[in-house]
């Protein structure tokens, strides 16, 4: 597999690749494809996967990108895909200095995809897998009709955020029970603090459990849990519906496809600040310290880099925040500005001049790239000194003045709000609470309210789509205007009632 680069760009690619390897980056082999602006918009509309399944939303996204480009509102300089080999798309009309910047940026992304733990579970052959998904869905369209399949895809996409973000790294369900029925029946269920024992020996091996009320309570709780469906609230709503909703075989396959792609794309939402910050860190390092630029290109590079990391009023730029955090971490670990001694120092002048010349900064940023996601990055490395130097603040809408204003510059409030916006990628946390509500087979979801109400129009549309999957009334318990309420869709009407 080779890139379709002209000879001059192929030479630049080889130079930047060697420079990146020299800095210690470890990336998938990158295949560059040159596209004109219309081709770039087409590929971008499909999320970088030109062989993806057909759907009207991709056409709508293409029209939006096309008009935005025509009006000068945006320009896509590059796209890069988490795959092995890694695919990167370059815009033909970019100037040579832009292509250099983009290539250095791409190698940073590819290194991040390969080494960050939150990407470890992702399919490294997703380009092929997406093509397989597209083929299967096209076959269903031929067999069952394009409109019916597209309508069902709409339903699946409406719940693609209702997955478990921690599922790849945590066991939610108990291990499978023994397959041998004799072995399964021979042992009683082990209770907390007890030893495993056959049923007839249990009173002798664990006599205290027979005599205590606590043991009875625990056993009754275990029995009642078995009667609930599901036994414990399910975070992965898509998986629960895939396993239990009354779907046709082709519908199960389409839902499984959407769910698989949702989990593949999940780490990109979880690491937006880190991923873009890492790529920006390396493109700025390579472009300014390796001698890859000519003197005539310096001004253009500075202008385009400044545009990449520019901060707009009321909007957080992940490139800027991630880049500055990596630089801050590198400086702190180079100078030893961490640990108990530094934290307990109350001499501001001494802290300002603190430099133990440890030189651990580069090692530390590689460690951060490997372990953290955005929530962990902000929680661990966003310091009060960083917030003060970069003049961070929270803002809100002043109804009296009818405009957005700075609300606070207090560090704790800034950090709390930023962490809150990043938790679960800013999406509401929803669980399946009961799939047999009042013994009528109705589905009850529960919203984990964290101070922000659900958007009721979104909630109603989602319930309508879940009804199409479950084929029975769907409910969600939430809090609206500080009052517990239950939203319901029964197939015809929406209802809202107050919970006692």
N, C-alpha and C positions, 0 to 999 in steps of 0.2 A: 504494500500500500504506500503510495507516494502522494505528496502534495502537488497541487497544480500551480505552483509558484513560478514566476519568471526567474531567470537566472540571477538577477541582481538581488531579488528578495530572498531567494534560496541561500545565497551567500550570507546575507544579513542574518537569516534564521540560524544558520550553522554557527555563526559567531556568537549570537546571543545565547544559543543553547550551551555552548562550551563555557561561556561566562557564568550562566546560571548553575551549571554543574560544579564549577569551581567554587561557587559560594556555598555549596553543600545541598542545593535543592535536589530532591529525588522525585521525579515526575514520570507519569506515563508518556510514552512516545506520542508526540503531537502531530496530527495531520492537519495542515492548513488548506482551506478552500477559499478561493477568491470569488466574491460575488459582487454584482452591481447592486445599487440601492434597492431596486424592485425585488431582486432575488433575496436580498437580505431581509426585507420586510416579510416576504413569503415564508422564509425559514423561521424568522422570529415569531411569526404568528402561530407556528406549530411548536413553539418552545424549543426550537433548535433541532427538532426531529422531523425532517421532511417526509418520512415514510409513516408518520403517525396516522391513527384512524381518522376518517373524515367526520367533521362535525361543523355545524353552522357557526359556532362560536369562533372557530379559527378564521373563517372568512370575515367575520365581523372585526376581529382583531387586526387582520391584514388591512382592511379599509381604514381603520383608525390610524395605524402606523403610516400608511401611505399618505393620508391627508396631513398628518402631523409633520412628516418629512417635507411634503410639498410646501407647507406654510412656514417651514424653518423652525418648528418648535422642538424638534429632536433630531438626533443623528446617531445611528447605531455604529459604533466603531468596531466592535467585535462581539462575538458570542463564543462561548467555550462550553463543551459538553463533558460531564463526568462519565467517562467511558475509557476502556482500555482496548485500542489506543484512543487517546483523547482527540476529539474533533474541535477545531477552531475555525471560525468563519471570519474572513477579513474583507473589508470594503475596498473595492478596486480603486475608488476615487481618493482614498487616503493618501496624504503626502508621505514620503519616505520616513520622515521623523515620526509620523503617527504610526506607521507600520512597525517601527522599532519599539516604540512605547507599548503598542498592543502586544507584540510578541513577548516582550519581557513580562507584561501583565499576565498573559496566558500561561507562561511557565510557572508563575506564582500560583495561579488557580489550579493547574494540574498537580503541582506538588501538594497543595492543600487537599484536593480530592483524594489523592493516594494515601495520605498519611494521617489525616484527621480522624479520630476515633468515631465521630458521629457519622462518618461516611462509610465505615468499615462494613456495614451490612448491605450496602447498596449493590445492585447488579452492575458489574463492570462491563457487561456486554449489552447494555440497555439499548444501544442503537439497533442491534439485531432484534432484541425483544420487542421494541416498539414496532418494528416492521412486522413481526409475527402478530402482535395485537391488531395492527391495521388490517392484515390479511384475514384474520378471524372475523373481525367486525364487518368487513366488506362482504364476506360470505353470508353472515346473518342478514345483512341488508338485502342481498340478492334473494335470500330464501323467505324472509319474513316481511320485507318491505323497508325501504330507507326511512320513511316517516316514523314507523313504529320503533325502529331501533334507535333513531335519533332522539325520539321522545324519551325512551328508557335511559339513554345516556344522560339526558338532562336531569332525570331523577337521580341517577348515581352521582353526577357532578355536584348536585345540591348538598350532598352529605360527605363529600370527599375530605372535609376538614374534621369529621367525626371519627378520628382514629386515635390510637394511643401513642403519643410521641415517645414514650419510654419503652414500648414493647420490644424493640430490638435488643435492649440491654437488661431486661428484667423479666422474671417469671411471674406471670399473673395468675396462672392456673396451676393446680396441684399436678404432681407427676401422675402418669397413667397408672391405674390400678392393676394388680396382677392379673394376667390373662387366665391363669388356672383358677377355675371357680372354687375348687376344693381349698386351695391356698387362700383365696380371697375370703371364703366363709370361715376358715379356721381361726382367724385372728380378729379380735375386736379392734375397733378404731382406737388408736393411741391418743390418750388425752394429755394435756400439758402436765409435765412433771412425772409422767408414768412410764413404765417399761412396757414394751410390746409383749403381749401374752395371748395364748389361745383362750377362747371364751370360758371354758370350764376351769382354767387355772387363774383367770383374772382376779377373783376375790382373794386368792391366796398370795399372788405376786404383788397386787396393788390393793391391800385391804383398806387403806385409809380412804381411797376413792369411793369405796362402797358406803362408808360410814358418814362422809361429809356432805353437807348440803351444797357446798361449792361444786363438788363433783357432779351432783345431780343437775345443778343449774347448767354446767358446761355441757353435759350430755343432752339435756333438753334443747339447748341452743343449737347444738350440732344437728339434732333431729329436725328442728324447725327450719334450719338452713337448707337441709335436703329437700324440704317441701317447697321452698321458694324457687322461682324460675325467673331469672338465673339465681343461683345460690348467693352470689355476691354481685354487686353492681358492676356492669361491664363498661369499661372505658372505650373499647374499640367497638363502636356502634356498627360500623360497616361489617366487621367480622361476625357480629351477632346476627345481623340480618342475612348475611351470606349463609350462615349455618341453619337459621331457623325460619326465615321468611318463605312463604309458599311461592317459589319462583320456578319458572321453566328452566330447563337446562341451559339454554342460550342466555337467558337473563342472569343466571348464576355466573356464567363465564364473563359476561360484560361487567357485572359488578366486581368480580374478582380482578379483572383487568384494571378498572378505575382505582381499586384499592391498592393494587401493586404499584401503579404509577404514583399514587399519593404518597406511599412510603418511600419510594425512590426520590421524590422531590422534597420530602420533609426536611432532610438535613440542610438543604439550601436555605430554607426559611429559618432554621435554628441557628445558622452560622453566617447570616448575611453580613454583619459587621466584621466578624473575624475573617471571613473569606475575602471580602473586598478589601479590607484593611491589609491583609497579607499580600494580596496581589499588588496593591498600590505601594506597599513598603518595598517590594522587590523591583517594581518597574522604576521607582524613584532612585533606588540604590544602583541598579544596573545602568540606568541612563546617565546618572551624574558621577559615578565613580569608576566606570570601566573604560571610558574613552571611546564608547561606541558612537557618540555624536560628533558631527563636524561643528566647527565654530559657528557656521551659518545656521545651524539647527537649534542652537541653545535657546534663543528667544522664543521660537515657535514651540519648543518643548515646554518651556516655563509657562507659556500662555495656555497650552492645552492641559497641562497638569493642574494648573490653578483652576481651570474650569471644571476638572474632574472632582476636585476636593472642595469646591466652593460650597458654602453654607447658605441656604435660602431662609428667609424669615419664616419661622414656624415649622420648619421641616428639618429632620435629622438626616444628615448625609452619612451613610455607613462607610463610604470610602474615607471621609475625613476623620470620623471618630475612630475607626479601626486603625488607620495609619498612625494617628497621634498616640493612641494607646500602645501600639507596638514600639514606637519610638520612646515613649515614656518608660516602658518596661525595660527596654534595652539600656537606657541611660541609668535607671535606678540600679539594675544589677551590675552594670559596669562600675558604678561608684559605691556599691554596697549600701544603697539607701533602702534597706528593708531589714526586717528582724526586730527583736525586742529592743535592742539598744537604740536603734534609730527611732523607733516608735515612742520610746519613753524620753527621748531628748526634748527638753522644753526651751532650749536656746535656739531661737529662730536664726540667728547669725551662724551658729555652728551647723545647723541643718542645711542652710543655704550653701555652705562651703564644704559639705560632707563629701569626701571622696577617698575611699579605701583602695581604689585602683584594683578592684577584683577582676575586671574584664570578663564577667560572666554574662554580659548582655545578649550576645548573639546565641549562646547556648540556651538562655532562658526563653527567647522569643520562639526558637524551634520547639521547645517544650510546650509553650502556650499553644502554638499552632497544632500540636499533636493531641492535646488532651481536652481543650475547652470548647464549649459552645458559647453563644452570645451572653446567655444569662450568667454562666460561670465567669466569663471574662469581665463583665461589668461588676459582678458581685465581688470578685477578688482583686481586680486591678484598678477600678475607678476610685481614686483617692480624693480626699478633700482638696489637697494641693493641686491636683490635676483639674478639678472642677473650677477652682479659683483662677488658675492661670488661663484657662480657656473660656472663662466667663460664661459658664453654663447656667441655665435658669429654667424654671417651669413657667408656662404661660397658660392663660385661660381666657374665656370670653366674658367681658364685662357687659352685662345686659343694660346697665344704666348708661354707659358711654357708647354701647353698641359697637364695640371693637375688641380685638384681642389685645391683652396686656400682660406684662410680666407679673406673675403671681408671687414668686419666691425665688431667692437665690440661696436658700438654705440647702446645704449639701445633702442632708438626710432626705429631704423632700425630693430633691433632684434625682438622687439614686433610686429611691423607692418608686418614683413615677416611671423612670426608665426601665427598671426591672419589671414592673407591672406590665408595661407595654410589650415587653419581650416574652413574658411567660406564655407558654402555649401559642407562641407566634401571634399573640394578640387576639386569638380566637376564644370563644366561650368554651368552658369545660362542661361537657354533656356526658351523662352516663345512662345506660339502660338500667332502670330501677326495678321494673316488674313487667314481665311479658304475658302475664295472665291476670290483669287487674280485675278485682272483684269476680274472679273465676269466669270472665267473659272473653278471654283471649285478647284483650286490648293491651296495647303497648304503652307503658309509662316511662318517660324519660325524666331525668332530673338535671336541672341546671345548677352548677356550683356557683352561687352568686358571690361575687367578689367586690361588690360595691357599684358595679355598672349593670344597668338593666339590659336585657336582651332587646334588640330591635324587633318590635312586635310584627312588623310586616315581613321581615326575614323569617322569624319564627313560624309564622302562619304558612308561608310558602314551603318551608322545610317540613312542617307537619303534613301538608298536603302531599308532598312527594313521599314521605315515609308511609303514609296511608297506601299509596300505590304499591309499595313494596310489601307491606304487612297485610294489606287487604282487610284490615280491621281498624276501628277508631284508634287514633294516636293522641297521646297527651304529653305535656311537658310541665313539670312543676318548676316555678321560678319565683322571683320577687319583682314586683312592679310597683314603683312609687312606695317603697318600704313595706309593701303588703304582700304576703305569700299568695300566689294565685296559680291556678291550673288552666293552661291553654289547651283546647281540644279541637280536633277536626274529626268529624264522624263520616266523612265521605261526601257530605252535602254542605254542612254549615260549620263555621267557626264559633266557638264559645269560650268565654272566660268566666271563671268563678273564683271567689275568694275562698282560701283554705283556712280552716279553723286552727 
